Amino acid sequence: MKKYSLRPSLAGLGLAIFLLCISAQSKSQSGLAASRQLPQQRVALDIAQRKIAAKPPTIRVKQHDTITLDWTTDEIVNIHLHGYDQLLTVKPGETKAMRIDAAVPGRFPVSAHGYGAQTEDKGKQHKHHREAPLMYLEVLPR
């Protein structure tokens, strides 16, 4: 009669369980990294006398971050984020949010296309003037 040793099979079973645990832990950690939300920023910007009060000349974010610019103003204005083609009309006494999913890297000017009552009549239309930008949004590659 042949004798079989249980030790090699128990050792093999122990090794298999160990490898499964390592694999599960690795998958769990990669799942956590994938489920983490990318950074989100929120910046309040106030336009007073056609300039940004406490002017940040440039706001920098990393590619794929989300940033929300909360705008207030002392007169009606169309705010345009060039490159992302976002246009927002802001009236005095209100705060309007411009949410940007920073997918495209680069340096993008934010400008005002008209001030005062004539802006309200134009709605979302605007003309590209040679106005100085209010600020810049820089999206840095990740």
N, C-alpha and C positions, 0 to 999 in steps of 0.2 A: 504494500500500500504506500502511495506517495504522500509525503507531507507537504502541505503548502504553507508558506509563511504569510501571515497577515501584515507584517511590518512594511513591506514594499508597497502594498496597496494602500495602507493607511497613510504612508508618507506621500504617495501620489495624490490621494484624496486631500490631504492637508495642503499640498502645493496648489492644487486646483482651486480650493477655497480661497487661499491667499491671493492668487491671481485674479479671481473674480472680485474680491474685495477691492483690490487696487484698481481694476477696470471700472467698477461702480463709482469709486471715489473720484477718479479722473473724469468720468462723464458728469458727475454731480458738479464738480468745480467748473468744467467748461460750460455746463448749463447755466450756472450762476453768472459767469462772465457774460454770456450771451443775453441773459435776462436783465442785466444791469442797464439802467437807463443812462443815456449819454447826458453830459452836463447840460443844465438849463440855466439861463441867466435872465434876469429881468432888470431893465434899466429905465428909470424915469427921466424924461427929457422935457424941459419947459422952454418954449420959444417966447421970448419977451423982446419987444422992439426989433423983431425980425432976425434975432440971433438966439442961439441956445445959451440960456443962463447957465453959469458954471460949466462952460463949454468943454466937453470931452472931444478933442479934435479927432480922435480915433478910438473906436471900440474894437477890441480883438477877441475873436472866438476861434475855436478849433473846428475844422471841417466835421460835419455831421452833428454839431451841437445845435441846440435850439436856443434862440434868444428872442425875447419879447421887448420891444421898445414901447414904453407907455408915454404917449405924447400929450402935452397940454400946450395951449397957446393963448395969446392975448388978442388975436384977431384970426378970422377964418383963413385957412391955408391948405393947399394940397402938398403933402409930403411924398416925395418919390424916392424910392430906393432903386437906383440904377443897377442894371445887371440882373436883378431879381424881378424887375418890372412890377414892383408893388407900389401902389398909389393909395394914399389915405387922405381923406378930407377931415380936418379937425377944426372944430368951432370953439370959440371961447366958452369957458365954463364946463367943458367936457374933457374926459380923458379917453383917448382912443389907443388901442393896442395894435401894434404891427408885429405879428409873429413871423419869425424867419427860421426856417429849417436850413441851416447853413451847409448846403450840399456842394456848392461850387466854390472852390478856393479863389481868392483874389482880393483886390481892394476896390470897394464900391462906394461911390459918393451918395450921400443922402442930401437931397436939395428940396427947396420949396419952389413950387411953380405957381407963383401968384399969391398975392395977399389981398384981403379985403373982400368987399361984397361981390366983385366981379367973379371971384373964384366959385362962389355958390352957384352961379348960373351955369358954369361950365361942367359941373358934376365931376365925372371921372376923366374927362378929356383934359389934355394939357399940351402945351407947346414946350419944346426944349429951348430954354433961354440960356444965355451965357452967364447965369448967376453963379456966384461962389457957393460951393457946397456948405451946408450947415455943419456937416461932419462926415466921417468915413467909417465904413464897416470893413474890417479886415478879417477874412476867413483864411486861417492858416491851415496848410495841409496837415493831416493827422499822421 
